[in-house]
Amino acid sequence: MKTYKLKFITLAFGAVFLSSCTNLLFTSLDVLRPAKVAFEPEASNLLIVNNSVIQPPEIGHTTKLLNEMSRNILVSSDSLSIFCLGALKEDLESKNFFTSVQINPKSINPENNFSIVNQPSTEKINELCKTYQSDVILSLDKIKVNDEISEYYLNESSTYLSTLEVRYETFWSVHYPNRSAWIPLQFKDTVYWESESYSRRKTISELPKRDDALIDAALNVGQKSVNRFVPYWEKVDRYFYNPDNKLMKQGMDSVYVKNWKSAIEIWEKVLVKSKSIWIQAQAANNIAISHEISGDIEKALEYATHSYYSLGKLNFVDMDSFIRTSEYISELTQRKKDITLLKKQLGEN
């Protein structure tokens, strides 16, 4: 397994503030999030296998037109697993998380029962690992789709509305050679289209063809699944207070040049010198964010909590700040849990 070039506690940030509101300034941080599964550190060569049974054409496809009963439609879905796995492989390779990513697109499932989820046998896993020189296998054991075209009349606008909703459910398992145990995973994804017009015929015609929609949605499932299997970056917003206070503004001057140590030292002086609980709460918030950007989640949580309790002492209720700080504490608490998972997933234990 390849380790990310940036350590998991590192935040890629842009200190160019995007917007301001009253005395609030915000910036976006790139935070590394853990995947839903932790591959073992020695798992560097991944093989993706298709172990699914093709969904029968009479299952899962319906059309419900205006003032008509819902009816089933026959739709072939024999290539959906291939599109899903192809998109997954391509995006996994771009992550550089594994040394190699290979795919066996032809189904290895010996059964013909779509309703049952079967994992590959240990013998089959060992055979595939030997053939492809892989040390871990990700198996797609079932891909199920339910799609519906619906039609409505909107009285308030005197228009017609047509929708196409595609819901995928995928079942996966992770296998290692010479082991009988596996890791099961299950995900649900929905892709939605709609069209509105005064013309009933136009609303239906502007929806994608059902076959094309199923393929596009299968590609989407494969792409979205990447972040479930390997750690991923996610943008989050953080808010700094910038009140009309000399020391607080000095701290912000250090933020503009990304000197987080200096900013923290200045705002800590505010906590000691300021007699305003409101200013203290703002300073503690800014210190918390600076510590988070510096990679110290424990300190960030400590000062965010300080800010929260300071807000609770105010004679006036600033609900926006109170809610924002409460949510920030929840985010930091989750990040502490995520770090343990990330260490395991990145082989840093």
Buried (B, 14 or more C-beta within 10 A) or exposed (E): BEBBEEEBBBBEBEEEBEEEEEEBBBBBBBBBBBBBBBBBBEBBBBBBBBBBBBBEBEBBBEBBBEEEEEEEBEBEBEBBBBBBBBBBBBBBBEBEBBEEBBBBBEBBBEEEEBEEBBBBEBEBBBBBBEEBEBBBBBBBBBBBBBBBBBBBEEEEEEBBBBBBBBBBBBBBBBBBBEEEEBBEBEBEBEBEBBBBBEEBEEBBEBBBEBEEBBBBBBBBBBBBBBBBBBBBBEEBEBBBBBBEBEBBEBBBEBBEEEBBEBBBBBBBEBBEEBEBBBBBBBBBBBBBBBBBBBBBBEBBBBBBBBBBEBBEEBEEEEEEBBEBBEEBBEBBBEBEEBBEBBBBBBBEE
